[in-house]
Amino acid sequence: MDHWVRSLRRSKVSRLADRPIGVVHEQERRPSGDIVDAAAVFLAGAECPFSCVFCDLWQQTLSGHTPPGSLARQLEEALREIGQRSLIKLYNASNFFDPAAVPPADHTSMLRLLKGFAQVTVECHPRFITDDCFAFADRLDGALQVGVGLETVHPAALPRLNKKMTLADFDAATSALRAHEIGLRVFVLLGCPFIADEEQLDWTLRSVEHAAERGASMISIIPMRGGNGALESLAAEGVWRPVTLDLAEDAFDQALRLNLDDAVVQLDLWDLERLAVCSDCLEARANRIGAMNLTGLSESRVACASCGVGTARDRPRPPEA
């Protein structure tokens, strides 16, 4: 499976080992309801060793192991742009506690640079959530939160994603994080391959609920994006269909109705325009989702005369007598 997934990839984007890929300034709602300033720093490092069929993050990674000292230099540069904020998220398109991606010898310099942040979020596969993770959390000035991809709890689809993770692996990792008082952020896929179209919504909601049950304080629903080669091949086989903006809004609306008191559920806005079929209502619908991300409250759906969404012609006709 690894060879098949990698054989369908195109070339990587050329990245420098001493320059961060980018910095995004955000606002984020906490489970308390407070809105805080956050910054997401995208670091250039080694590729993840797992070859998931849905992943496109490898495009922004370096070839070979991350050079020692490079991540600290990237972070130092990013911090000059960020200034002081409550939260910082370090996304390296891999696993923060994989020594090939983040050399353990660099932890000390990165910990020094991260002083003053109330919370630091990193991303990691359950297999790399080990003693290195717990030691990093103990030495960190603020609180550590680890982002983990649950993807789906569908019993047949999860093993076919080539993530090399079982639901038991996810549950064991989240239990370990909870035991060490480390926060949990979970990513759930919408439009997962190997799940029938009519079951997509149900399994996404089940996955959100499972993440909340495992102690996630932040749950991001991520609509699947094509373009990595493998998904296009699966689409040709009829086992994957691109996500629509309608489905994304349905999933988010229903996820908010779950009333998960201790967890914030958000819909990821990254590349949202790729889900839309109508440019006339895209901005208004994106603004609606963004507002709901910050409030956790449903808003009326946008009506568009151009494509018919939210109008009378968008509603199913009653059966004929």
C-alpha positions as CSV (number, residue, x, y, z in Angstrom):
1,M,0.0,0.0,0.0
2,D,2.8,2.5,0.8
3,H,4.3,2.0,-2.6
4,W,1.0,2.5,-4.3
5,V,0.2,5.7,-2.4
6,R,3.7,7.2,-3.1
7,S,3.7,6.1,-6.7
8,L,0.8,8.5,-7.4
9,R,2.4,11.5,-5.9
10,R,3.7,14.5,-7.8
11,S,6.9,16.4,-6.9
12,K,7.2,18.2,-3.6
13,V,7.3,21.9,-3.2
14,S,10.9,23.1,-2.7
15,R,11.4,24.3,0.9
16,L,14.3,25.7,2.8
17,A,15.3,24.0,6.0
18,D,15.9,27.4,7.8
19,R,12.7,29.2,6.8
20,P,9.2,28.5,8.2
21,I,6.6,27.7,5.5
22,G,4.3,30.3,6.9
23,V,2.5,31.9,9.9
24,V,-1.3,32.3,10.2
25,H,-2.9,34.6,12.8
26,E,-6.2,33.2,14.2
27,Q,-8.8,33.6,16.9
28,E,-9.9,30.5,18.6
29,R,-12.8,29.7,20.9
30,R,-12.0,27.8,24.1
31,P,-14.4,25.4,25.9
32,S,-15.0,28.2,28.4
33,G,-16.4,30.3,25.6
34,D,-13.4,32.8,25.7
35,I,-12.0,33.9,22.4
36,V,-8.2,34.0,22.4
37,D,-5.5,35.1,19.9
38,A,-3.5,32.2,18.4
39,A,-0.8,31.7,15.8
40,A,-0.2,28.7,13.7
41,V,3.4,28.2,12.5
42,F,4.0,25.8,9.6
43,L,7.5,24.4,9.9
44,A,9.5,22.7,7.2
45,G,10.8,19.3,8.4
46,A,11.0,15.6,7.5
47,E,8.1,13.8,5.9
48,C,5.9,11.6,8.0
49,P,6.8,7.9,7.7
50,F,3.2,6.9,7.3
51,S,1.6,7.0,3.8
52,C,-2.1,7.7,4.5
53,V,-4.2,7.6,1.3
54,F,-5.8,11.0,2.2
55,C,-2.7,13.0,3.1
56,D,-1.4,15.9,1.1
57,L,0.9,17.3,3.7
58,W,4.0,15.6,2.4
59,Q,4.1,18.2,-0.4
60,Q,5.5,20.7,2.1
61,T,8.2,18.5,3.7
62,L,12.0,18.2,3.3
63,S,13.7,15.2,1.8
64,G,15.5,13.2,4.5
65,H,15.7,13.9,8.2
66,T,15.2,17.4,9.6
67,P,18.6,19.0,9.9
68,P,19.6,19.6,13.6
69,G,18.9,23.2,14.7
70,S,16.8,24.1,11.7
71,L,13.4,24.0,13.5
72,A,14.7,26.3,16.2
73,R,15.8,28.8,13.6
74,Q,12.5,28.6,11.8
75,L,10.6,29.1,15.1
76,E,12.8,32.1,16.0
77,E,12.1,33.7,12.7
78,A,8.3,33.1,13.1
79,L,8.3,34.5,16.6
80,R,9.5,37.9,15.2
81,E,6.3,38.1,13.2
82,I,3.9,36.6,15.8
83,G,4.6,38.8,18.8
84,Q,3.0,37.8,22.0
85,R,-0.1,35.6,21.9
86,S,-1.8,33.2,24.2
87,L,-1.6,30.1,22.0
88,I,0.8,28.9,19.4
89,K,0.4,25.8,17.2
90,L,3.5,24.2,15.6
91,Y,2.5,22.2,12.6
92,N,5.4,20.3,10.9
93,A,3.3,18.2,8.5
94,S,4.6,15.1,10.3
95,N,4.9,14.0,13.9
96,F,6.4,16.3,16.5
97,F,7.8,13.4,18.6
98,D,9.3,11.5,15.7
99,P,13.1,12.0,16.1
100,A,13.5,12.1,12.4
101,A,11.1,15.0,12.1
102,V,12.1,16.9,15.3
103,P,15.6,16.0,16.6
104,P,15.3,15.5,20.4
105,A,18.5,17.5,20.8
106,D,16.5,20.5,19.5
107,H,13.9,20.3,22.2
108,T,15.8,22.5,24.7
109,S,16.2,25.4,22.3
110,M,12.6,25.2,21.2
111,L,11.4,25.0,24.8
112,R,13.3,28.2,25.5
113,L,11.7,30.0,22.5
114,L,8.2,28.9,23.6
115,K,8.4,30.5,27.0
116,G,5.5,32.9,27.7
117,F,2.9,31.0,25.7
118,A,0.0,29.7,27.8
119,Q,-0.5,26.7,25.4
120,V,1.5,25.1,22.7
121,T,-0.1,22.7,20.3
122,V,1.8,20.1,18.2
123,E,0.6,17.3,16.0
124,C,1.5,13.6,16.4
125,H,0.6,10.1,15.4
126,P,-0.4,7.9,18.3
127,R,2.7,5.7,17.8
128,F,5.0,8.6,18.7
129,I,3.1,9.6,21.8
130,T,5.7,8.2,24.2
131,D,8.0,9.3,27.0
132,D,9.5,12.0,24.8
133,C,6.1,13.6,24.6
134,F,5.6,13.5,28.3
135,A,9.1,14.8,29.1
136,F,8.5,17.7,26.7
137,A,5.3,18.6,28.4
138,D,6.9,18.5,31.8
139,R,9.6,21.0,30.7
140,L,7.3,23.3,28.8
141,D,6.6,26.7,30.3
142,G,2.9,26.5,29.4
143,A,0.5,23.7,28.8
144,L,1.0,21.2,26.0
145,Q,-1.8,20.1,23.7
146,V,-1.3,17.3,21.2
147,G,-3.3,17.2,17.9
148,V,-4.1,13.6,16.9
149,G,-5.9,12.4,13.7
150,L,-8.7,10.1,14.6
151,E,-10.0,10.4,11.0
152,T,-13.0,8.0,11.4
153,V,-14.3,5.4,13.8
154,H,-15.8,3.4,10.8
155,P,-14.5,-0.1,11.5
156,A,-13.9,-1.0,7.8
157,A,-12.7,2.4,6.6
158,L,-10.1,3.2,9.2
159,P,-7.8,0.2,8.5
160,R,-8.0,0.9,4.7
161,L,-6.6,4.5,5.2
162,N,-3.1,3.1,5.5
163,K,-2.6,5.2,8.7
164,K,-1.3,2.1,10.5
165,M,-3.5,3.0,13.5
166,T,-6.3,1.1,15.1
167,L,-9.1,2.7,17.2
168,A,-7.5,0.9,20.2
169,D,-4.2,2.7,19.4
170,F,-6.0,6.0,19.4
171,D,-7.7,5.3,22.7
172,A,-4.5,4.1,24.3
173,A,-2.7,7.3,23.2
174,T,-5.5,9.6,24.4
175,S,-5.6,7.8,27.8
176,A,-1.8,8.3,28.2
177,L,-2.2,12.0,27.3
178,R,-5.0,12.4,29.9
179,A,-2.9,10.6,32.5
180,H,-0.1,13.1,32.0
181,E,-2.6,16.0,32.0
182,I,-1.8,16.9,28.4
183,G,-4.5,18.5,26.3
184,L,-6.0,16.7,23.3
185,R,-7.1,18.2,19.9
186,V,-8.6,15.7,17.5
187,F,-9.0,15.9,13.7
188,V,-12.0,14.1,12.1
189,L,-12.3,13.6,8.4
190,L,-15.5,14.4,6.4
191,G,-15.8,12.6,3.1
192,C,-13.6,9.7,4.2
193,P,-13.0,7.1,1.4
194,F,-14.5,3.6,1.7
195,I,-17.7,5.0,3.4
196,A,-20.9,5.1,1.4
197,D,-22.2,8.6,0.5
198,E,-25.4,8.2,2.5
199,E,-23.4,7.2,5.6
200,Q,-20.8,10.0,5.5
201,L,-22.7,12.3,7.8
202,D,-23.5,9.7,10.4
203,W,-19.9,8.4,10.7
204,T,-18.5,11.9,10.9
205,L,-20.8,12.6,13.8
206,R,-20.0,9.3,15.5
207,S,-16.3,10.2,15.2
208,V,-16.8,13.6,16.7
209,E,-18.6,12.0,19.6
210,H,-15.9,9.4,20.1
211,A,-13.3,12.2,20.2
212,A,-15.2,14.1,22.9
213,E,-15.6,10.9,24.9
214,R,-11.8,10.5,24.8
215,G,-11.3,13.9,26.3
216,A,-10.8,16.1,23.3
217,S,-11.2,19.8,24.1
218,M,-11.0,20.8,20.4
219,I,-12.4,18.8,17.6
220,S,-11.8,19.9,14.0
221,I,-13.9,18.5,11.2
222,I,-11.7,18.5,8.1
223,P,-13.3,18.1,4.6
224,M,-11.1,15.9,2.6
225,R,-9.2,17.6,-0.2
226,G,-8.3,15.9,-3.5
227,G,-5.0,16.4,-5.3
228,N,-2.7,13.9,-3.7
229,G,-3.0,11.3,-6.4
230,A,-4.4,8.4,-4.3
231,L,-7.8,10.0,-3.8
232,E,-8.2,10.6,-7.5
233,S,-7.4,6.9,-8.1
234,L,-10.0,5.9,-5.4
235,A,-12.5,8.3,-7.0
236,A,-12.0,6.5,-10.3
237,E,-12.8,3.2,-8.5
238,G,-15.9,4.7,-7.1
239,V,-14.9,4.5,-3.4
240,W,-14.3,8.2,-2.9
241,R,-16.3,11.3,-3.9
242,P,-15.1,14.9,-3.3
243,V,-16.8,16.7,-0.4
244,T,-19.4,19.4,-1.3
245,L,-19.9,22.6,0.7
246,D,-23.5,21.5,1.3
247,L,-22.2,18.3,3.1
248,A,-19.7,20.3,5.1
249,E,-22.4,22.7,6.3
250,D,-24.7,19.8,7.1
251,A,-22.0,18.1,9.2
252,F,-21.1,21.2,11.1
253,D,-24.7,22.2,11.8
254,Q,-25.4,18.7,13.2
255,A,-22.2,18.5,15.1
256,L,-23.1,21.7,17.0
257,R,-26.4,20.1,17.9
258,L,-24.6,17.3,19.8
259,N,-24.1,19.8,22.7
260,L,-20.7,18.6,23.7
261,D,-20.2,20.8,26.8
262,D,-16.5,20.1,27.3
263,A,-15.4,20.3,23.7
264,V,-15.3,22.9,20.9
265,V,-16.2,21.6,17.5
266,Q,-15.0,23.6,14.5
267,L,-15.2,23.1,10.7
268,D,-11.8,23.6,9.1
269,L,-11.9,26.5,6.6
270,W,-8.7,25.5,4.8
271,D,-9.3,25.4,1.0
272,L,-13.0,25.8,1.5
273,E,-13.3,27.3,-1.9
274,R,-12.5,24.0,-3.4
275,L,-15.8,22.6,-2.1
276,A,-18.0,25.3,-3.6
277,V,-19.8,25.2,-6.9
278,C,-21.0,28.7,-6.8
279,S,-18.7,31.8,-6.4
280,D,-21.7,34.1,-5.6
281,C,-22.5,32.6,-2.2
282,L,-19.0,31.3,-1.2
283,E,-17.9,34.3,0.8
284,A,-21.2,34.5,2.7
285,R,-21.2,30.8,3.5
286,A,-17.5,31.0,4.6
287,N,-18.3,33.9,6.9
288,R,-21.2,32.0,8.4
289,I,-19.0,29.0,9.2
290,G,-16.3,31.3,10.6
291,A,-18.8,33.0,12.9
292,M,-20.1,29.7,14.1
293,N,-16.5,28.5,14.8
294,L,-16.2,31.4,17.2
295,T,-19.6,31.2,18.8
296,G,-20.5,27.5,18.7
297,L,-24.0,28.7,17.8
298,S,-25.9,27.7,14.6
299,E,-26.9,30.5,12.2
300,S,-29.4,30.5,9.4
301,R,-28.1,29.0,6.2
302,V,-27.2,31.3,3.4
303,A,-29.7,31.6,0.5
304,C,-28.4,32.1,-3.0
305,A,-30.4,32.9,-6.1
306,S,-27.6,31.9,-8.4
307,C,-27.2,28.3,-7.3
308,G,-30.5,27.8,-5.4
309,V,-29.0,26.8,-2.1
310,G,-31.2,27.7,0.8
311,T,-34.1,28.6,-1.5
312,A,-37.3,26.9,-2.4
313,R,-35.7,25.1,-5.4
314,D,-33.1,23.7,-3.0
315,R,-35.8,21.8,-1.0
316,P,-37.0,18.4,-2.1
317,R,-40.4,18.3,-3.8
318,P,-43.2,16.6,-1.9
319,P,-44.2,13.2,-3.4
320,E,-47.0,13.4,-6.0
321,A,-50.4,12.2,-4.9
